[in-house]
Amino acid sequence: MSERLPAGLGELFRAAADSRSLPWRQLLRPGDWLLLLAATVLVAGSYPLLWRGGVAERAIIKRGGAVVAELALDLPRQYEVEGPLGTTVIEVRPGRARVLSDPGPRQYCVQQGWLTRANAVAICAPNQVTLQLGGRGGAHAAYDSINY
C-alpha cells in the first residue's frame, strides 16, 4: 500500500479526474463525516440565535427622509402618506406592518410583505416613502434588514 500522494494541486486535480481514482467520498474517514455533521448542526443551530432582529414596537413612517408618523404596533389601522407620485398606504396590525399599496411602478415595497422584526425596512424609492419598524433590537440594534 505504498501509493504515491500527489505533490501539487495540479496533480491532485488530475488524480481526481482520473477514472481509476477512488470517489472522493471513499477518501473521507468516519471522523471527517463526524466533523462535517457537527459543522452543519452548528451553522443550522446558530442561525436563529444570531439573526434575530428583536421585538418591534412601533412603525416609523418617513417621507423624503423626514419622519411623518410613528405608530404603535398594538392597534390595527391604516395610514396614508402623500408622496411625489401619489398616496402610499401603510397597514398596521398587532406586532407587524406592511406597505399595502404604493403608486410606484415596480411595487418592491409592497412585495416586501409584512415586517415583523425591529429595524426591518420597506423602501418605496420612487414615491420617497419609507416604513421602518423600531423597538428593542438587542445586541444587533444597529443593523437593519438590508444587513440581513
SULMO-V864583 format. One record per helix or strand of 2 or more residues. SS is the DSSP state (a for helix, b for strand). FROM is the first residue (numbers start at 0). TO is the last residue. Records with the same first field share a line. If there is no record, write none. Layout:
BEGIN
SS->FROM-TO + FROM-TO
END
This chain:
BEGIN
a->8-16 + 23-26 + 29-49 + 107-110 + 137-139 + 144-146
b->54-62 + 65-71 + 76-81 + 86-92 + 95-100 + 120-123 + 128-135
END
